[in-house]
Amino acid sequence: MAQFTHALVADHPSIAPEALAKAVRAVIQLQSGRGGIRLLDKLMHLDETDIEGLDRLLEQWTVQDALVVLDEIDARLSVIAAIEKLAGDPATDELHTLHPLITKARWLFGPEFDSSEYASNSTLRTVAEEVFGSRKADTTFQNPRRRPDLVILGDATISLTATTTFNGTDHLACMRDVLLIELKKGHSTIRREEMHQAEGYIEDLMSNGALASRPFFHAYVVGHEIAQATTRTKSLGEGQDVFARIQATTYNQLTDTANRRLMNLKERIPSRYEEVNGYDLVQKVMGQPSQASLVPQGIE
């Protein structure tokens, strides 16, 4: 501390005693913390603009509040960057990388789905097992119990989550809304057949006797492109009796929409994600290593 004080006075002979005392107290506090030395090193390399910006930040925010906001924004921007990097790469193992990532980030499909109310439902899972049983793939991703909302088919991944309410007659719990996301594997093209297929899934789920209520289905079919003759939006039912809406979309449309909802922040800080590997971004968002590295080569 004596060396620091002498060096500071030598560099700034006119420094006020109050400023010198504050500097000494700040260094003592930094040295007492585990990350203090690293922080002090970063502060030494800040330019004048960053120093002014940091002063303004700390004037308006606490560090913890700023971290809560920045961590949430960074997590969402990382999802967008990961999809952009991996969706167009033919070598990407979509089943083990993109599909769990996208189905976890329900906010990609609209702010109304960005709620913890949408969760895996045991009844819905049982019905899905019956409906998709014959089409389920032999290979699934590691630790399927971590994602009970996912059903792995030969050519797609299906995610089923639902919100629950209480009916107005006997006040028993029942499903209100179901979010169905069908992610096609490979560089797929969504055609009429894929939209009809999604329609069949919903009708099969509705006709199963295990569902005690008639929820509204929000269905999304996601692929790499949509054929020109394909109707992008389709409703099931008529008038007041509409019970489902099916939407075809692409990975690019998802990321473009998400970028706009986040006020194009990613475009304003491009260098933050340019050099980061797509799989590393997936690992950061999912909070665990990308399963693509855990699957033996040759498994689709």
C-alpha positions in Angstrom: 0.0 0.0 0.0 2.9 2.4 0.7 4.3 1.6 -2.8 0.9 2.3 -4.3 0.5 5.6 -2.4 4.0 6.8 -3.4 3.5 5.9 -7.0 0.1 7.6 -7.1 1.5 10.8 -5.6 4.4 10.7 -8.0 2.2 10.4 -11.0 -0.3 13.0 -9.7 1.5 15.5 -7.4 -1.5 17.8 -7.2 -3.9 15.0 -6.1 -6.2 16.2 -3.2 -5.8 14.5 0.1 -9.5 13.4 0.0 -9.0 11.8 -3.4 -5.8 10.1 -2.2 -7.7 8.7 0.9 -10.5 7.4 -1.3 -8.1 5.7 -3.7 -6.3 4.0 -0.8 -9.5 2.8 0.7 -10.7 1.5 -2.7 -7.5 -0.5 -3.2 -7.7 -1.9 0.3 -11.3 -3.1 -0.3 -10.4 -4.5 -3.7 -7.5 -6.5 -2.3 -9.7 -8.0 0.4 -12.1 -9.5 -2.2 -11.3 -12.7 -4.2 -11.7 -11.0 -7.6 -10.4 -7.7 -6.4 -7.0 -7.9 -8.1 -8.6 -8.9 -11.5 -11.0 -6.0 -11.2 -8.2 -3.6 -10.4 -6.3 -4.8 -13.5 -9.4 -4.3 -15.6 -9.9 -0.8 -14.2 -6.3 0.1 -15.0 -6.9 -0.7 -18.7 -10.2 1.2 -19.2 -10.1 4.2 -21.5 -11.7 7.5 -20.6 -15.0 6.7 -22.3 -15.4 3.4 -20.5 -14.5 5.1 -17.2 -17.3 7.6 -17.7 -19.7 4.9 -18.7 -18.9 2.8 -15.6 -19.4 5.9 -13.4 -22.8 6.5 -15.0 -23.7 2.8 -14.7 -22.9 2.7 -11.0 -24.7 6.0 -10.5 -28.0 4.6 -11.7 -27.7 0.9 -11.0 -26.4 -1.4 -8.3 -24.0 -4.0 -9.6 -26.4 -6.9 -8.7 -29.3 -5.3 -10.5 -27.2 -4.6 -13.5 -26.1 -8.2 -13.6 -29.6 -9.5 -13.4 -30.6 -7.5 -16.4 -27.4 -8.1 -18.4 -27.5 -11.9 -17.7 -31.0 -12.2 -19.0 -30.3 -10.2 -22.1 -27.1 -12.1 -22.7 -28.9 -15.5 -22.4 -31.4 -14.5 -25.0 -28.9 -13.0 -27.4 -26.8 -16.2 -27.0 -29.8 -18.3 -28.1 -30.2 -16.2 -31.2 -26.5 -16.3 -32.0 -26.4 -20.1 -31.5 -29.3 -20.7 -33.8 -27.8 -18.5 -36.5 -24.4 -20.2 -36.3 -25.7 -23.8 -36.2 -29.0 -23.9 -38.1 -27.3 -23.4 -41.5 -24.5 -25.8 -40.9 -25.1 -29.2 -42.5 -22.8 -30.8 -39.9 -24.9 -29.7 -37.0 -26.5 -32.4 -34.9 -29.8 -30.7 -34.6 -31.4 -33.4 -32.5 -29.0 -33.1 -29.7 -28.1 -29.4 -30.0 -30.7 -27.1 -31.7 -33.9 -28.9 -30.8 -33.5 -28.9 -27.0 -32.2 -25.3 -27.1 -35.2 -23.9 -29.2 -37.9 -25.8 -27.2 -36.4 -24.5 -24.0 -36.5 -20.9 -25.3 -40.3 -20.7 -25.7 -40.1 -16.8 -25.9 -38.9 -17.3 -29.5 -42.5 -18.1 -30.5 -44.0 -15.1 -28.8 -44.0 -13.2 -25.5 -47.3 -15.0 -24.5 -45.3 -18.2 -24.2 -42.5 -16.7 -22.0 -44.1 -18.0 -18.8 -43.3 -20.6 -16.3 -47.0 -21.6 -16.5 -46.1 -23.6 -19.6 -44.7 -26.8 -18.3 -44.6 -30.5 -19.0 -47.9 -32.2 -18.2 -48.0 -35.9 -17.2 -51.4 -36.5 -18.8 -50.3 -34.8 -22.0 -47.1 -36.8 -22.0 -49.1 -40.1 -21.6 -51.4 -39.1 -24.5 -48.4 -38.2 -26.6 -46.8 -41.6 -26.0 -49.9 -43.2 -27.4 -50.3 -40.9 -30.4 -46.6 -40.9 -31.4 -45.7 -44.4 -30.1 -45.3 -46.1 -33.5 -43.2 -43.2 -34.9 -40.8 -42.7 -32.0 -37.1 -43.1 -32.9 -35.0 -45.7 -31.3 -32.3 -43.1 -30.5 -33.0 -40.2 -28.1 -30.8 -37.6 -26.5 -28.9 -38.2 -23.3 -30.9 -38.0 -20.0 -34.4 -37.8 -21.5 -35.9 -37.3 -18.0 -34.4 -33.8 -18.0 -36.8 -32.9 -20.8 -40.1 -34.9 -20.4 -41.8 -32.4 -22.8 -39.8 -33.8 -25.8 -40.8 -36.7 -28.0 -38.2 -37.7 -30.5 -39.5 -39.0 -33.9 -37.7 -40.3 -36.9 -37.8 -37.0 -38.8 -38.6 -34.4 -36.1 -38.7 -33.4 -32.4 -42.0 -32.7 -30.8 -42.3 -30.5 -27.7 -45.5 -30.4 -25.8 -46.1 -28.1 -22.8 -49.4 -26.9 -21.3 -50.9 -24.4 -18.9 -53.4 -25.5 -16.3 -56.5 -23.9 -15.0 -59.6 -24.9 -12.9 -62.9 -25.4 -14.7 -65.9 -23.5 -13.7 -68.2 -26.4 -12.7 -66.4 -28.8 -10.4 -63.3 -26.7 -9.9 -61.0 -29.5 -11.0 -57.6 -28.8 -12.7 -57.6 -29.0 -16.5 -55.5 -27.9 -19.4 -56.2 -24.5 -20.9 -53.5 -24.0 -23.6 -51.1 -26.4 -25.2 -47.9 -25.3 -27.0 -46.9 -27.8 -29.7 -43.5 -27.2 -31.4 -42.5 -29.6 -34.2 -38.9 -29.1 -35.2 -38.0 -30.8 -38.5 -34.5 -32.4 -38.8 -32.0 -31.7 -41.5 -32.3 -29.0 -44.1 -36.0 -29.6 -44.3 -38.7 -27.9 -46.5 -42.1 -27.4 -45.0 -44.8 -28.4 -47.5 -48.5 -29.1 -47.4 -47.8 -32.6 -46.2 -46.0 -31.3 -43.1 -48.9 -28.9 -42.2 -51.4 -31.7 -42.7 -49.2 -33.9 -40.5 -49.3 -31.3 -37.7 -53.1 -31.1 -38.1 -53.3 -34.9 -37.7 -51.2 -34.7 -34.5 -53.6 -32.2 -32.9 -56.7 -34.2 -34.0 -55.3 -37.4 -32.6 -54.4 -35.7 -29.3 -57.9 -34.1 -29.0 -59.7 -37.4 -29.8 -57.8 -39.3 -27.1 -60.1 -39.9 -24.2 -57.4 -39.1 -21.6 -57.8 -35.4 -22.1 -60.5 -34.2 -19.6 -60.8 -30.8 -21.2 -60.6 -29.2 -24.7 -57.5 -27.0 -24.6 -56.5 -24.6 -27.3 -53.5 -25.7 -29.4 -50.8 -23.3 -30.4 -48.8 -25.3 -33.0 -45.5 -24.3 -34.8 -43.9 -26.4 -37.5 -40.2 -25.3 -37.9 -37.9 -26.1 -40.8 -35.2 -24.5 -42.9 -37.5 -23.2 -45.6 -41.2 -23.1 -46.6 -42.4 -24.2 -50.0 -44.1 -21.4 -52.0 -47.4 -23.2 -52.3 -47.6 -23.9 -48.6 -50.2 -22.0 -46.5 -48.2 -20.7 -43.6 -51.1 -20.3 -41.1 -54.0 -22.6 -40.6 -56.8 -22.7 -38.0 -58.8 -25.7 -37.0 -62.5 -25.3 -36.2 -64.9 -22.6 -37.3 -66.1 -19.3 -35.8 -66.2 -19.4 -32.0 -65.3 -23.1 -32.1 -61.6 -22.7 -33.3 -59.5 -25.0 -31.2 -56.1 -24.8 -32.8 -53.8 -22.6 -34.8 -50.9 -24.1 -36.9 -48.0 -21.8 -38.0 -45.2 -22.7 -40.3 -41.9 -20.9 -39.7 -38.2 -21.1 -40.3 -35.1 -20.8 -38.1 -34.2 -17.6 -39.8 -37.7 -16.1 -39.2 -37.4 -17.1 -35.5 -34.1 -15.4 -35.1 -35.1 -12.3 -37.1 -38.3 -11.9 -35.0 -36.4 -12.4 -31.8 -33.8 -9.8 -32.8 -36.5 -7.3 -33.5 -38.1 -7.9 -30.1 -34.8 -7.3 -28.5 -34.5 -4.0 -30.3 -31.7 -5.3 -32.5 -29.2 -5.3 -29.6 -27.2 -8.1 -31.1 -26.5 -6.0 -34.2 -25.2 -3.2 -32.0 -22.7 -5.4 -30.2 -21.6 -7.8 -32.9 -18.1 -8.5 -31.7 -19.5 -10.1 -28.5 -20.7 -13.2 -30.3 -18.7 -13.3 -33.5 -15.8 -15.4 -32.2 -17.8 -17.7 -30.0 -18.4 -21.2 -31.2 -22.1 -22.2 -31.6 -21.8 -25.2 -29.4 -20.2 -23.2 -26.6 -23.2 -20.8 -26.8 -25.6 -23.8 -26.5 -23.6 -25.0 -23.5 -23.8 -21.6 -21.8 -27.6 -21.3 -22.4 -28.5 -24.8 -21.4 -26.2 -24.9 -18.5 -24.6 -28.2 -19.4 -22.3 -29.5 -22.1 -23.7 -29.8 -25.6 -24.9 -33.4 -26.1 -23.6 -33.4 -29.6 -20.2 -34.2 -28.3 -21.6 -37.1 -26.2 -23.3 -39.0 -29.1 -21.3 -41.6 -31.0 -20.5 -40.6 -34.6 -22.9 -42.0 -37.2 -26.0 -41.7 -35.1 -28.6 -39.5 -36.7 
